[in-house]
Amino acid sequence: MVPPAPHVLFAFLGDVTGSSRALRQIRALVGAGWRVTVVGAMSAGEAVRDAGALPDGVRHWIAPVRAGGGPALFARAHRAVARAVDEVARDGGPPDVLHASDLYVLPALARAARRLGARLVYDSREWYAGLDSTHARPWTARVWAAVESRFAPRADAVLTVNDAIADRLLEERRLAERPVVLPNVSDLVPRAPTGTLRARIGGTDAPIVLYQGLFRPGRGLDALVDAVADVGGAVLVLVGEGSEADALRAQVARVLPGRGHVLPFTPPDTLAAWTPDAAVGAMLAEPLTESLRLALPNKLFEYAAAGVPVLAGRGIEPMREAVEAAGAGIAVEPRDRLAVAAALRTMLFDADARRAMVAGLGRLRKRFDATVVSERFLATYDRLR
């Protein structure tokens, strides 16, 4: 008799189909023969935005959580995920591996792993003790540090996004071994412009400066709008969602009439077809928090996969180093309007500089090879079978 395929329960706070990292991991597991059940702790009324993004055969359980924020939301999500794990175990037997795709679901899965005799994987996707929510709130940072310090050492494998965070986790969370580093590389194949983003904003022929991500403080977005206003002939497109959305729409309407567009969150698979239409991919984040300073964001690699040179914030150390080492773009101080505008003019209109940066994107993709990262991820899982 052929033994059943190993079963992993993959838990996530929010809509998993909005996370390109989570989707890559789920697709890799399915491709390697794992049965996957996704548990998404989602607020009542929150919709799954791209149900077709999950591979065939993946079960998707919604663990409803009353909307809110802070520790209260964390407590509600913990209880909802714990209940969902028990329901999955009753329905199809205990999973072999529980995968905590962020810190918020880790305590529930750590306790369930002990109860069910399952292995535990924890993906520390950022430096949680330095999240946006901890800015000027030291008590919040202490809470997340305490939660991670208590539960991360229980994991059979810890994953993270770059070497800087791996080193911090090893030292400050007292892990038994260094986390497995899995950069947020894109597995997209470089492609020619599709015209879909241009069509979405009305068919312009002007070069597009693109930002895709969260609309939150510390992303340098208001400064980017002002800088694009100084660069004649360029169009700015901001794609995402967050607390700054209304303020950005008002600023774009005032500063870039006819040359600025603010578009809502777009699922990763759709966004992949838009990105190659851009001439510059902006990631002008500022190191307001430790998590931002240590970031190596997935958008960097999505721009690189699309062949789009990167305008990076200098204070985001891993991102700056990656861009400058490869020559894949320009790193500037986000608040220096003149420097940002000068960098944009070079990236948009200096043909020789653009050719050099496009070649640098190839070096960046080679250094952060998606196949190597996927193999490293699956090798970690192979040790848990």
N, C-alpha and C positions, 0 to 999 in steps of 0.2 A: 504493500500500500504506500502510495506517495504521501509523505507528510505534508500537512497544510503549510501554506506560505506563512512566514513570520508576520506578525501583526503589530503595527505601530499606531498608537494614538497620538495625534499631533494637535496640541492645544495652543490657542492663540487668543489674545484679548482684542476683539474687534473683528472686522471682516477680513478673513485670510486672503480673499481674492484681490485685495488691494495691496498686498505685499509681494513684490517681485522676488524677494529672498525666500519667503515661505513657499511660494509657488515653485521656484526652482528646486527646492529641497523635496517637496512632495512629489513632483514629477520624476526626480531622480530615484526616489524610493520605489515608486510604482514601476519605473523602468527596470529596476534591479530585482523585481519580484516580490516586494513587500506588499502586504495588504495594508491600506491606510484608512484610518478613520480620523476625520478632522473634527475637533470640538472648538467652536467659536463662541466665546463669551461676548454676546452682543446686546446692546441696549434695546429695550422694547421699541419697535418701530424702525430700527436700523435695518436696512435692506442689504442682502448679498448683491453686490454690484455687478459681478461677472461670473455667474454660476458655471458657465461653460468653460471657465479657465481651469477648473479642476479636472484631472484625468478621469476617464471612464472607470467605474468601479470604486471610486473613492466615496465613502459615506461621509456626509456632512451633517453633523449634529449641531444645532443651535442651542446654546445654554443662555437663556434669556436673563438679562441683568437690568435692574432698574437704572435709568440714566442718572448721571451725577459725575463726581470727580473726587480726587484725593483719596485718603485712606478709606472713606466709606465705600467708594466704588471698588477699591481693591478688596475689601472684605466681602462685598456682595459677589464679585467675580470669583473669589476663592470658593465660596459656598456653591455657586452655580457650576463651576468646573468640577468640583468634587462630586456633586450629584451626577453630572453627566458621565464622569468616568465610571461610576458604579452602574449606571444604566447601560453603558456600552459593554461592560464586563458581563452583566446579566444577559444581555441580548446575544452576544457572540463569544463569550468566554473572555478571560482576562487577557489584555494585550501583552505582548512580549516586551515591548518598549514603550515608555511614556516620554514624549518629546515636548518639553516646555519651550515654546518658541519665544518667550520673553519672561522677564522677571515676575510679571504680575500673575502668571499661572504656575510659577515654580512651586510655591508652598503646597498647593493642592496636589500637584503631581508627585512631589517628593513624598508626601504622606501616603498617597495612593500606591506608589511604587513599593513602599515598605509593606503595605497591607496586602497587596496582590502578588508580591514576589516578582515584580517586573523590574527591568532595567530602566535607568533614568538618564535622559539626555537633556542638557540645559544649554540653550543658545542665548548667550549674553550679547544681544545685538547692538548695544551701546553701553557707555559707562553710566549706569543707572543712578549712581550717587551724584551725578552732575547733570541731570536732565534739566530741561527748561523749567520744569516745575520747582526745581530746587534753587533757582536764581533768587538770591536775597532771602532764602528760607532755609537756614541751616538745619532746622529740625527735620524738614522733609528729606534732606540729604542723609541725615543720620538714620532715619527710618529705612530708606532703601538700602543703605549700607548694611544695616543690621539684618534685614531680611535676606540679602544676598549672602552675607557671611554665614548665616545659620544654615541655609538650604543648599547653596551651590556645592559645598564639599560633599554632599550626599550623592551627587550625580556620578554616574559611571563614566560619563564623558561630558566635558564642557567645551562648547564652541564659542568663537567670537570672531569679530570682523577684521581685526588688524593686530599687529605685534604690540603696539602701544597699550592697548587694552588688555591683551593677553598677559603682558608683564605685570600690569597693575592687579589683575585678578589673581595671578599666582602668588604675589607677595601679600596683598591686603586681604584676600579672602581665604588664604591659607589652604589652597588646593593641594591635593596630593601630586598632581602633575600639571604641566603647563597646558592651557587650553589649546585646542586645535584651531588654527587660524584659517578662516574661510572668508576671504574678502568678498564684498558684494559684487563680484564680477558678473557681467552680463553674458549669457550664453547666446545672445543674438549674433547672427552672421552679418557683417557689414553689408549694407544695402544702399542702393541709389535713392535719391529723393523720390518720394511717392506722390507728392502734390496734395496729399490729404490735409495736411496742416494749412497749406496755403488756401485750399478750398474752404476750410473751416473758418478762416478769417476774411474771406471775401475775394480771394484770388490775386493778392498782391504779388508783384515781381520783386519787391524790395528785399534786401537781405534781412533775415530774421534773427534777432537775439532772443533766445529761449531760456526760460527758467521753468523747471518742473519740480514740484515738491511742496513742502508745507509753507503756508503763509503765516509765519510766526515771527516774533521779535528775534533779532540776531541773524536773520538770513540776508541782510543787506539789500532788501528789496526796494525800500524807498529811495536809497542812494542809487540803485541801478536805474530806476525810473528817471531820476534827475539827470544821470549821466547820459542815458540814451537820448534825452531831449537835446543834448549838446552835439549829438552825432547826426548830421543831416543824412537823409536817405535810408535810415535804418528803422525797422519795425520791432517793437518789443511784444513778446507773447509770454504771459505768466499763466502756468497751468497748475492748479492745485486747490487747496482749501486750508482754512485755519482762521485763527482769531483776527488776523490783519486783513481779511478779504475785503471787507467793506471800505476800510481806509485806503487800501490799494486801488480799488475801483474808482474811488473819488479822486485820488491823486493822478491816476492814469488819465481820467477824463479831463482833468484840469491841465496837466503838463504835456500830455501826448495826444491831443485830440486827433483822431484819424490814424495815429501811428502806434497805438497801444491797445492791447487786448488782454483781458483777464478771463480765463476759461476755467470751468469747474474741474474738480477731480476727474481724472480719466483713467480707466483700468490699465494696468501695465501692458497688456497685449495690444490694446488700441494705441496707447502712447508710443509703442515701439515703431508704429508706422508713421507717426507724426514727426518724430525727432530728426530723421535725416533731412527734412526740409529746412532745418535751421542752419545758419552760418556760424553761430557761436552758441555754446551752451554755458550758461552762467550758474555759478555756485559761489556767490559772494558772501558766504556765511562768516560770521564774526565769532571770536572765542568768548562769548558772554558766559558760557558755562564750561565746565570741564568736559562734558560729553561732546559739545561742539568742538572744542579744541582738539580732541582726540579722534575726530570723525574721519572716516574714509567712506563717503556716502555712495550708495548704489548709483546715484545719478551721474557721478563721474564716469563710471564704467558704461552706463547706458549712452552717454554722449560719445564715448570712445568707440563703442560698437557701431554707432550710427555715422562715424567719421566726422564728428563735429568738434572742433577745437574748444578747449575749456578755458573760461575766464574764472579763476579761482580766488578765494579769499586767502591772503597770506597767513593769517593767524590760525588757520586750520592745518596743523602741522603735517599729519600724514598725507592729506590731499595736496598741499603745496609741494611736498617732497616728490610725490608721484608725478605731478604735472611737470615740475621743473626738471626732474631727472630724465624724463622721456622727451622733453621739449614739445609737449602736447598742447601747449597753450601758454597763458600768461597769468601769473599770480600778482595781485595788487592789494593795496589796503582798501577795503570796501568803502570807507568813509572819505577817501580822497577822490572827490568828484572829477578833478582834472585828470588824475592818473587813470581812473576807470574809463573816462571818455577817450583818452589817448590810446589805451590798450584796445578798446573797441575799434577805433579807426584803423589801427594796425591789423587787427584780426579780420576785419571786414574788407579792407580796401588795399592792403599791401599784398600783392600776388605772391611775391617771393616768400614773405613771412608765412602766408597761409600754406603754401606748399610744404614748407619746413614743418609746420605744426601738424599737418595731415600725416606726414611721415612719422612724426613723433607719436601720433595716436597708434600707429602700428607697433611701435616699440612698447607703448603702454599696454596694449593688448597682449603682446608676447610676454611681458613681465608678469602680468596678472592673467594667466591662461585659464579660461573657463573650464577646459577639460581637466586640467590638473586639479583645480579646486573641487570639481565634482567627484573625481576619483578619490581625493582625500576625504571628502564627506562620506562616500560610500564605504571606504576602507574603515572608517570609524564605526560605522554600523555593522560591518562584517564582524568586527571584534565582539559585538554584543549578541550575535545570533546564538 
